[in-house]
Amino acid sequence: MKPMHWPYWPLLAFAAGCASTPGVHWLTEDIHPVAVRGDRRLDRVRIWTRDSVLQWRAVLVTHDSITGIPSSLPTPCDSCRLALPVSAVDSLSVGYPEIRRPPKASDVLLLIAIIVL
């Protein structure tokens, strides 16, 4: 008689979901929000201009230009900073870090039920 093996894949899937690294949540925003006065500093942006999409970090948005460092370049590269006039920007998405929430009680109970069964 063969020993009965319960499927481990639900446990592995649950563990993988809990252990994954946080990502980036992208939101399309107005380049000059009404609530922001003066210059605006952003960590990560995607800029749509004509037929190109640029991904920059360490971004500074002023009333007439947007400057930043391309994400593909090394971090301490201030001499690599590029600039675009605001009039050339068709759309702007801002990258915000996703916040990891602890697992819900129902997820924990489901995991316990899978283990027990």
C-alpha positions as CSV (number, residue, x, y, z in Angstrom):
1,M,0.0,0.0,0.0
2,K,1.4,3.4,-1.0
3,P,1.5,6.2,1.7
4,M,-1.0,9.0,1.0
5,H,0.6,12.3,0.1
6,W,-1.4,15.4,0.3
7,P,-0.7,18.1,-2.3
8,Y,1.9,20.5,-1.3
9,W,1.2,23.1,-4.0
10,P,-1.4,25.1,-2.1
11,L,1.1,25.6,0.8
12,L,3.9,26.5,-1.6
13,A,1.6,29.0,-3.5
14,F,0.6,30.6,-0.2
15,A,4.2,30.8,1.0
16,A,5.3,32.3,-2.3
17,G,2.6,34.9,-2.1
18,C,3.7,35.9,1.4
19,A,7.4,35.9,0.6
20,S,7.4,37.9,-2.6
21,T,9.2,41.2,-2.7
22,P,7.1,44.3,-2.8
23,G,6.7,45.9,-6.2
24,V,5.9,49.3,-7.6
25,H,2.3,50.6,-8.1
26,W,2.1,53.0,-11.0
27,L,-0.5,55.8,-11.1
28,T,-1.1,58.2,-13.9
29,E,-1.0,61.7,-12.6
30,D,-1.2,65.3,-13.7
31,I,2.3,66.7,-14.2
32,H,1.3,69.8,-12.2
33,P,-1.3,68.8,-9.5
34,V,-3.3,71.7,-8.2
35,A,-2.3,70.8,-4.6
36,V,1.5,71.0,-5.2
37,R,3.1,74.4,-5.1
38,G,6.6,75.0,-6.4
39,D,8.9,72.2,-7.5
40,R,7.9,68.6,-7.2
41,R,10.3,65.7,-6.4
42,L,9.5,62.2,-7.3
43,D,11.4,58.9,-6.9
44,R,10.2,57.1,-10.0
45,V,8.3,58.1,-13.1
46,R,7.4,56.9,-16.5
47,I,7.1,59.6,-19.1
48,W,5.2,59.3,-22.3
49,T,6.5,61.7,-24.9
50,R,5.6,61.4,-28.6
51,D,6.2,57.7,-29.4
52,S,8.6,56.9,-26.5
53,V,8.3,55.9,-22.9
54,L,11.1,57.0,-20.6
55,Q,11.6,55.6,-17.1
56,W,13.5,58.0,-14.8
57,R,14.3,58.2,-11.1
58,A,15.3,61.1,-8.9
59,V,12.9,63.3,-10.8
60,L,12.4,67.0,-10.4
61,V,9.4,68.7,-12.0
62,T,9.4,72.5,-12.3
63,H,6.8,74.8,-13.9
64,D,8.5,74.5,-17.3
65,S,10.7,71.3,-17.3
66,I,11.1,67.8,-16.0
67,T,14.6,66.4,-15.2
68,G,15.7,63.0,-14.0
69,I,18.2,60.2,-14.3
70,P,17.3,57.3,-16.6
71,S,16.7,54.1,-14.6
72,S,19.1,52.1,-16.7
73,L,22.1,54.2,-15.5
74,P,24.0,53.9,-12.2
75,T,22.5,55.5,-9.1
76,P,25.2,58.2,-8.3
77,C,25.2,59.7,-11.7
78,D,24.1,63.3,-11.4
79,S,26.0,64.2,-14.6
80,C,23.6,61.7,-16.4
81,R,20.6,63.9,-15.6
82,L,18.3,64.5,-18.7
83,A,15.7,67.2,-19.2
84,L,12.5,67.6,-21.1
85,P,10.2,70.6,-21.5
86,V,6.9,70.0,-19.8
87,S,5.2,70.8,-23.1
88,A,6.8,67.6,-24.6
89,V,5.3,65.3,-21.9
90,D,2.1,63.6,-23.1
91,S,1.5,61.6,-19.9
92,L,3.2,60.9,-16.6
93,S,3.0,57.9,-14.3
94,V,4.4,58.0,-10.8
95,G,5.8,54.8,-9.2
96,Y,4.9,54.3,-5.6
97,P,6.2,51.3,-3.5
98,E,3.6,48.8,-2.8
99,I,2.9,48.3,0.9
100,R,2.9,44.6,2.0
101,R,0.1,43.8,4.3
102,P,0.1,40.9,6.8
103,P,-2.0,37.9,5.7
104,K,-5.7,38.1,6.7
105,A,-7.0,35.8,9.3
106,S,-9.0,33.9,6.7
107,D,-5.8,33.2,4.8
108,V,-4.1,31.8,7.9
109,L,-7.2,29.6,8.7
110,L,-7.2,28.3,5.2
111,L,-3.5,27.4,5.4
112,I,-4.1,25.6,8.7
113,A,-7.1,23.7,7.2
114,I,-4.9,22.6,4.3
115,I,-2.2,21.4,6.6
116,V,-4.5,19.5,8.9
117,L,-6.4,17.9,6.1
